[in-house]
Amino acid sequence: TFAMLMGVCWHAGAQQRLQTLVQRVSAASANADATPLKVSGTITDGAGNPVGGATVEYWRYEGNGFRLSEPKLEKQTTTGTDGVFGIQVSRDVGFLLAHKPGMAPGWRQVNQGFNHIRETGNHIVLTPPGTLAGVVADEGDRPVANAEVSVTMATSDMSSENGARSFYYFTGKPARDCFSAHTDGAGHFRIENFPTNAGAILAVRSPGKVLQPSQQRFSDVQTAGYRAGQADIKLVLEPGASIEGKIVGGDTNQPLPAARLTLQSDQPGFLMGSAIEPVRSGADGAFRFDDVASGSYSIQTFFGTNALSDWVAETVPVLVEAGKAARGVQVKAERGALLEVSVLGKDDRKPVAWVSVYAYKEHFQSAAFSDTNGIVRLRLLPGDYQIEAFRQSLPSSRSTATVESHKTNRVEIGLGAQRKI
């Protein structure tokens, strides 16, 4: 599930597209229940001793799974001498971040993907501070000065009482703000205060240069990246490429709305993380990605805001060479056909809410959560689709649907009851 949640693409073709979709929707807010919850937990050190006086912050993402914004700090509290905290959170996706001077920060997801909110028992470990150090060089093995080296994803490892391993991840701007450093004149960097129970995937920002693709591929999430204490890290850059294109379509009476475009690698084991930021199209539909590593990618386009947009577009493949511009890329947009999926219990035929429903075919996919009436509405390109429905602790269900233009297409999907032993 880690690969699905974080967009680590381990396979090609349809499975990769489905995993990309699961990443987006699993990270979504259902928006079906705005009632806040009080969650509680404990902060301890690595030996299990309570940590009093630690600050615990709740960060919340805004938007749905396709358009998550950077998180915002919503609440914060302080642990008592027993290390216990209580904090009010929303049902949106977010995370808890704990820190105390002299200790490295720790984190835990809240309502992330298939792991919904735990109201009690949220445990975060704060370890002694560690360091990540090394050198940044260009393709000619020359040191790169004043490059920003940051943690684009940190993965902490915890063992539960039954011996199972859990991984909690920390990404985006908050991770960069916590763990970053600039190289000196000899290309050396040193990131301070990194947890000793976590692994780090690093990103480098330097004008006109990007991290080589070979240093962004990983075969095993549990062992990927660098650990605190490593001082021999070597990050090699190559000339950055760019992608320029335009969204075409629409009509004279109603121009296309602004779109958000994301870039997804098609290469197995390639971690996009937060290295390539999404871009927005201009009033004329033009868009541009800068500082892209060489390789093959897919451009995915999402129109409008959080509301269901009338407009959709196919996924567009693009091949990028190091240091060159890929120009003239066209994204063709059209008004989508409406698919209405009714999610019902297989046995009682009652509507089932909070179910992730995915519709996908070659070069296109979409997803959303069912509402309180068990209904999911998707705007799709015409064609034949595979439909899959998931909800935590329930067996998944599959169906098919043929979607035609200029009509509301409807399909039912039955979700089985929770299995009992």
KEROKOL-592740 format. One line per field, with one value per residue (C-alpha): x, y negated, z; residue in one letter. Coordinates in nm, 3 decimals, m for minus. Example, Ala and Ser with C-alpha at 12.3 -4.5 7.8 and 13.67 -1.06 7.14 Angstrom:
// residues 2
east = 1.230, 1.367
north = 0.450, 0.106
up = 0.780, 0.714
nuke = A, S
***
This chain:
// residues 421
east = 0.000, 0.294, 0.357, m0.005, m0.016, 0.302, 0.295, 0.598, 0.548, 0.679, 0.501, 0.414, 0.091, m0.253, m0.139, 0.082, m0.207, m0.431, m0.167, m0.127, m0.502, m0.504, m0.234, m0.450, m0.781, m0.637, m0.491, m0.829, m1.078, m1.420, m1.589, m1.882, m1.860, m1.722, m1.758, m1.422, m1.272, m1.058, m0.760, m0.515, m0.185, 0.156, 0.500, 0.792, 1.164, 1.327, 1.337, 0.964, 0.995, 0.728, 0.838, 0.678, 0.669, 0.673, 0.480, 0.228, 0.095, m0.195, m0.142, m0.436, m0.445, m0.712, m0.876, m0.963, m0.722, m0.657, m0.580, m0.423, m0.269, 0.029, m0.077, m0.170, m0.102, m0.446, m0.391, m0.115, m0.086, 0.177, 0.223, 0.200, 0.467, 0.320, 0.378, 0.004, m0.160, m0.510, m0.586, m0.888, m0.861, m1.091, m1.177, m0.960, m0.626, m0.339, m0.064, 0.058, 0.406, 0.578, 0.901, 1.100, 1.434, 1.723, 1.528, 1.453, 1.090, 0.844, 0.522, 0.215, m0.056, m0.414, m0.683, m0.428, m0.549, m0.693, m0.580, m0.863, m0.856, m0.754, m0.909, m0.679, m0.343, m0.156, 0.208, 0.499, 0.863, 1.118, 1.477, 1.812, 1.904, 2.108, 2.275, 2.281, 2.596, 2.767, 2.853, 2.668, 2.847, 2.754, 2.781, 3.150, 3.213, 3.264, 3.128, 2.804, 2.800, 2.491, 2.259, 1.965, 1.957, 1.637, 1.438, 1.155, 1.023, 1.110, 0.985, 0.990, 0.979, 0.782, 0.702, 0.361, 0.283, 0.215, 0.553, 0.419, 0.614, 0.444, 0.579, 0.484, 0.590, 0.655, 0.664, 0.622, 0.716, 0.698, 0.959, 1.179, 1.146, 1.249, 1.536, 1.737, 2.082, 2.286, 2.613, 2.932, 3.192, 3.322, 2.972, 2.943, 2.614, 2.503, 2.138, 2.088, 1.826, 1.713, 1.550, 1.762, 1.457, 1.382, 1.501, 1.535, 1.479, 1.672, 1.601, 1.835, 1.745, 2.005, 1.933, 1.939, 2.029, 1.836, 1.914, 2.000, 1.710, 1.923, 1.933, 1.555, 1.470, 1.422, 1.336, 1.249, 1.068, 1.184, 1.553, 1.528, 1.710, 1.965, 1.984, 2.093, 2.467, 2.560, 2.836, 2.937, 2.623, 2.699, 2.427, 2.498, 2.313, 2.250, 2.130, 1.760, 1.506, 1.174, 0.833, 0.626, 0.277, m0.078, m0.426, m0.651, m1.027, m1.330, m1.548, m1.586, m1.876, m1.703, m1.324, m1.148, m1.111, m0.768, m0.614, m0.365, m0.115, 0.099, 0.395, 0.418, 0.720, 0.652, 0.972, 0.940, 1.069, 1.082, 0.983, 0.829, 0.784, 0.763, 1.054, 0.841, 0.577, 0.241, 0.188, m0.118, m0.216, m0.240, m0.543, m0.443, m0.398, m0.017, 0.187, 0.552, 0.745, 1.101, 1.389, 1.277, 1.511, 1.553, 1.308, 0.954, 0.657, 0.281, 0.105, m0.224, m0.466, m0.733, m0.974, m1.154, m1.148, m1.280, m1.617, m1.685, m1.561, m1.729, m1.388, m1.154, m0.839, m0.644, m0.310, m0.040, 0.298, 0.615, 0.983, 1.243, 1.616, 1.865, 1.919, 1.666, 1.317, 1.026, 0.809, 0.474, 0.306, m0.071, m0.331, m0.672, m0.964, m1.331, m1.652, m1.672, m1.956, m2.117, m2.091, m2.302, m2.196, m2.428, m2.241, m2.469, m2.421, m2.435, m2.659, m2.883, m2.878, m2.829, m2.613, m2.253, m2.071, m1.697, m1.605, m1.321, m1.442, m1.196, m1.280, m0.993, m0.913, m0.616, m0.485, m0.756, m0.877, m1.077, m1.189, m1.394, m1.557, m1.920, m2.142, m2.390, m2.632, m2.366, m2.339, m2.019, m2.028, m1.737, m1.669, m1.504, m1.398, m1.631, m1.526, m1.523, m1.407, m1.301, m1.463, m1.314, m1.444, m1.245, m1.312, m1.104, m1.167, m1.415, m1.350, m1.296, m1.545, m1.508, m1.741, m1.737, m1.918, m1.958, m1.968, m2.140, m2.144, m2.445, m2.614, m2.593, m2.446, m2.533, m2.390, m2.426, m2.146, m2.201, m1.968, m1.937, m1.978, m1.683, m1.536, m1.534, m1.319
north = 0.000, m0.234, m0.234, m0.320, m0.592, m0.767, m0.722, m0.496, m0.328, 0.029, 0.159, 0.032, 0.019, 0.044, 0.144, m0.165, m0.388, m0.227, m0.271, m0.635, m0.669, m0.498, m0.739, m1.040, m0.919, m0.739, m1.073, m1.240, m1.380, m1.224, m1.552, m1.340, m1.416, m1.747, m1.655, m1.709, m1.438, m1.446, m1.215, m1.120, m0.942, m0.938, m1.073, m0.861, m0.834, m0.532, m0.347, m0.396, m0.668, m0.942, m1.276, m1.567, m1.919, m1.805, m2.014, m1.818, m1.986, m1.888, m1.975, m1.947, m1.925, m2.111, m1.990, m1.647, m1.371, m1.517, m1.868, m1.850, m2.180, m2.222, m2.141, m2.411, m2.413, m2.385, m2.302, m2.244, m2.124, m2.018, m1.682, m1.647, m1.489, m1.148, m1.216, m1.208, m1.450, m1.519, m1.729, m1.803, m1.710, m1.717, m1.416, m1.551, m1.396, m1.529, m1.437, m1.486, m1.633, m1.617, m1.790, m1.898, m2.079, m1.833, m1.556, m1.484, m1.531, m1.244, m1.213, m1.002, m1.012, m1.108, m0.966, m0.886, m0.647, m0.322, m0.401, m0.610, m0.816, m0.640, m0.827, m0.670, m0.496, m0.730, m0.672, m0.885, m0.817, m1.099, m0.986, m1.159, m1.389, m1.241, m1.384, m1.320, m1.442, m1.413, m1.593, m1.714, m1.690, m1.747, m1.496, m1.584, m1.505, m1.874, m2.001, m2.201, m2.496, m2.655, m2.369, m2.307, m1.948, m1.851, m1.549, m1.503, m1.201, m1.061, m0.720, m0.626, m0.263, m0.144, 0.204, 0.273, 0.498, 0.796, 0.754, 0.602, 0.314, m0.016, m0.294, m0.656, m0.902, m1.275, m1.465, m1.798, m2.145, m2.065, m1.789, m2.026, m2.293, m2.047, m1.882, m2.086, m2.236, m2.416, m2.296, m2.489, m2.585, m2.227, m2.082, m1.944, m1.943, m1.841, m1.801, m1.815, m1.681, m1.381, m1.092, m0.781, m0.555, m0.695, m0.672, m0.975, m1.024, m1.333, m1.598, m1.864, m2.208, m2.387, m2.623, m2.431, m2.097, m1.798, m1.476, m1.193, m0.946, m0.652, m0.811, m0.838, m0.469, m0.223, 0.147, 0.181, m0.085, 0.055, 0.011, m0.287, m0.610, m0.714, m0.666, m0.905, m0.890, m0.847, m1.092, m0.959, m1.040, m1.140, m1.306, m1.348, m1.605, m1.629, m1.922, m1.982, m1.949, m2.125, m2.040, m2.302, m2.251, m2.369, m2.247, m2.258, m2.212, m2.394, m2.629, m3.001, m3.036, m2.883, m2.883, m2.604, m2.655, m2.668, m2.325, m2.167, m1.940, m1.677, m1.480, m1.107, m0.896, m0.585, m0.418, m0.130, m0.208, m0.582, m0.794, m1.124, m1.240, m1.616, m1.674, m1.795, m2.042, m2.047, m2.341, m2.540, m2.632, m2.995, m3.172, m3.049, m2.690, m2.706, m2.522, m2.449, m2.209, m2.307, m2.113, m1.771, m1.469, m1.266, m0.980, m0.898, m1.061, m1.094, m1.432, m1.417, m1.708, m1.807, m2.092, m2.333, m2.336, m2.073, m2.060, m1.803, m1.965, m1.922, m1.894, m1.596, m1.507, m1.194, m1.115, m1.232, m1.054, m1.259, m1.164, m1.397, m1.418, m1.565, m1.938, m1.968, m2.115, m1.895, m2.144, m2.132, m1.890, m1.898, m1.800, m1.756, m1.840, m1.764, m1.763, m1.444, m1.197, m1.144, m0.806, m0.758, m0.463, m0.337, m0.154, 0.090, 0.363, 0.701, 0.848, 0.567, 0.348, 0.039, m0.254, m0.243, m0.572, m0.648, m0.399, m0.475, m0.407, m0.395, m0.392, m0.334, m0.249, m0.299, m0.658, m0.775, m0.723, m0.898, m0.834, m0.970, m0.872, m0.768, m1.017, m0.943, m0.805, m0.569, m0.767, m0.848, m1.082, m1.081, m1.278, m1.043, m1.014, m0.783, m0.418, m0.090, m0.108, 0.123, 0.018, 0.103, 0.015, 0.023, m0.054, 0.019, 0.368, 0.464, 0.690, 0.494, 0.526, 0.499, 0.427, 0.284, m0.005, m0.140, m0.519, m0.708, m1.081, m1.310, m1.091, m0.995, m0.644, m0.438, m0.125, 0.051, 0.214, 0.438, 0.430, 0.740, 0.743, 0.746, 1.093, 1.250, 1.522
up = 0.000, 0.048, m0.325, m0.391, m0.132, m0.233, m0.608, m0.627, m0.962, m0.950, m1.261, m1.606, m1.806, m1.654, m1.307, m1.286, m1.386, m1.125, m0.856, m0.953, m0.919, m0.581, m0.468, m0.548, m0.416, m0.116, m0.018, m0.059, 0.184, 0.157, 0.246, 0.352, 0.723, 0.849, 1.218, 1.393, 1.610, 1.923, 1.879, 2.152, 2.182, 2.343, 2.261, 2.380, 2.322, 2.159, 2.492, 2.548, 2.811, 2.796, 2.654, 2.836, 2.699, 2.335, 2.083, 1.874, 1.561, 1.336, 0.968, 0.729, 0.350, 0.158, m0.162, m0.291, m0.391, m0.733, m0.610, m0.268, m0.166, 0.062, 0.420, 0.668, 1.040, 1.203, 1.571, 1.820, 2.176, 2.430, 2.599, 2.974, 3.190, 3.098, 2.727, 2.653, 2.411, 2.284, 1.978, 1.762, 1.394, 1.093, 0.879, 0.598, 0.519, 0.728, 0.968, 1.323, 1.368, 1.708, 1.807, 2.111, 2.136, 2.153, 1.978, 1.613, 1.503, 1.454, 1.258, 1.191, 0.924, 1.005, 0.777, 0.507, 0.238, 0.368, 0.723, 0.859, 1.176, 1.497, 1.787, 2.047, 2.058, 1.825, 1.916, 1.793, 1.878, 1.906, 1.859, 1.918, 1.626, 1.343, 1.034, 0.659, 0.486, 0.151, m0.170, m0.481, m0.818, m1.182, m1.467, m1.504, m1.134, m1.055, m0.721, m0.732, m0.493, m0.333, m0.428, m0.194, m0.071, 0.106, 0.216, m0.031, 0.160, 0.501, 0.611, 0.977, 1.084, 1.387, 1.518, 1.668, 1.962, 1.733, 1.562, 1.239, 1.086, 1.013, 0.794, 0.844, 0.576, 0.577, 0.247, 0.073, 0.193, 0.567, 0.516, 0.316, 0.584, 0.857, 0.671, 0.422, 0.371, 0.104, m0.038, 0.026, m0.234, m0.244, m0.294, 0.060, 0.252, 0.600, 0.703, 1.079, 1.319, 1.111, 1.305, 1.357, 1.295, 0.947, 0.590, 0.361, m0.009, m0.112, m0.373, m0.510, m0.642, m0.851, m1.143, m1.470, m1.308, m1.177, m0.995, m1.235, m1.288, m1.172, m0.825, m0.808, m0.866, m0.582, m0.576, m0.207, m0.008, 0.326, 0.236, 0.000, 0.062, 0.321, 0.697, 0.970, 1.023, 0.657, 0.565, 0.223, 0.021, m0.337, m0.545, m0.917, m1.127, m1.501, m1.718, m1.657, m1.937, m1.991, m2.136, m2.319, m2.448, m2.477, m2.392, m2.698, m2.731, m2.605, m2.807, m2.873, m2.633, m2.333, m2.308, m2.121, m1.746, m1.588, m1.544, m1.308, m1.482, m1.313, m1.443, m1.367, m1.457, m1.665, m1.548, m1.297, m0.950, m1.012, m0.715, m0.813, m0.454, m0.454, m0.692, m0.986, m0.880, m1.062, m1.296, m1.403, m1.755, m1.863, m2.004, m2.351, m2.231, m2.240, m1.976, m1.899, m1.674, m1.584, m1.429, m1.548, m1.548, m1.867, m1.922, m2.031, m1.858, m1.869, m1.836, m1.650, m1.657, m1.404, m1.471, m1.243, m0.864, m0.626, m0.803, m1.074, m1.395, m1.733, m1.900, m1.922, m2.115, m2.198, m2.040, m2.281, m2.309, m2.354, m2.390, m2.237, m2.314, m2.068, m2.117, m2.399, m2.433, m2.541, m2.729, m2.904, m2.661, m2.710, m2.453, m2.616, m2.389, m2.438, m2.241, m2.042, m2.031, m1.690, m1.516, m1.204, m0.988, m0.714, m0.438, m0.256, 0.001, m0.170, 0.096, 0.218, m0.098, 0.117, m0.002, 0.121, 0.183, 0.206, m0.068, m0.310, m0.665, m0.958, m1.327, m1.570, m1.930, m2.159, m2.129, m1.890, m1.534, m1.267, m0.912, m0.623, m0.294, m0.263, m0.082, 0.197, m0.064, m0.198, m0.524, m0.712, m1.012, m1.256, m1.574, m1.823, m2.183, m2.378, m2.383, m2.194, m1.832, m1.554, m1.225, m0.885, m0.538, m0.213, 0.149, 0.455, 0.602, 0.325, 0.026, m0.296, m0.583, m0.960, m1.248, m1.600, m1.768, m2.120, m2.115, m2.398, m2.468, m2.417, m2.156, m1.790, m1.779, m1.472, m1.314, m0.979, m0.786, m0.486, m0.188, 0.027, 0.402, 0.640, 0.672, 1.018, 1.167
nuke = T, F, A, M, L, M, G, V, C, W, H, A, G, A, Q, Q, R, L, Q, T, L, V, Q, R, V, S, A, A, S, A, N, A, D, A, T, P, L, K, V, S, G, T, I, T, D, G, A, G, N, P, V, G, G, A, T, V, E, Y, W, R, Y, E, G, N, G, F, R, L, S, E, P, K, L, E, K, Q, T, T, T, G, T, D, G, V, F, G, I, Q, V, S, R, D, V, G, F, L, L, A, H, K, P, G, M, A, P, G, W, R, Q, V, N, Q, G, F, N, H, I, R, E, T, G, N, H, I, V, L, T, P, P, G, T, L, A, G, V, V, A, D, E, G, D, R, P, V, A, N, A, E, V, S, V, T, M, A, T, S, D, M, S, S, E, N, G, A, R, S, F, Y, Y, F, T, G, K, P, A, R, D, C, F, S, A, H, T, D, G, A, G, H, F, R, I, E, N, F, P, T, N, A, G, A, I, L, A, V, R, S, P, G, K, V, L, Q, P, S, Q, Q, R, F, S, D, V, Q, T, A, G, Y, R, A, G, Q, A, D, I, K, L, V, L, E, P, G, A, S, I, E, G, K, I, V, G, G, D, T, N, Q, P, L, P, A, A, R, L, T, L, Q, S, D, Q, P, G, F, L, M, G, S, A, I, E, P, V, R, S, G, A, D, G, A, F, R, F, D, D, V, A, S, G, S, Y, S, I, Q, T, F, F, G, T, N, A, L, S, D, W, V, A, E, T, V, P, V, L, V, E, A, G, K, A, A, R, G, V, Q, V, K, A, E, R, G, A, L, L, E, V, S, V, L, G, K, D, D, R, K, P, V, A, W, V, S, V, Y, A, Y, K, E, H, F, Q, S, A, A, F, S, D, T, N, G, I, V, R, L, R, L, L, P, G, D, Y, Q, I, E, A, F, R, Q, S, L, P, S, S, R, S, T, A, T, V, E, S, H, K, T, N, R, V, E, I, G, L, G, A, Q, R, K, I
***
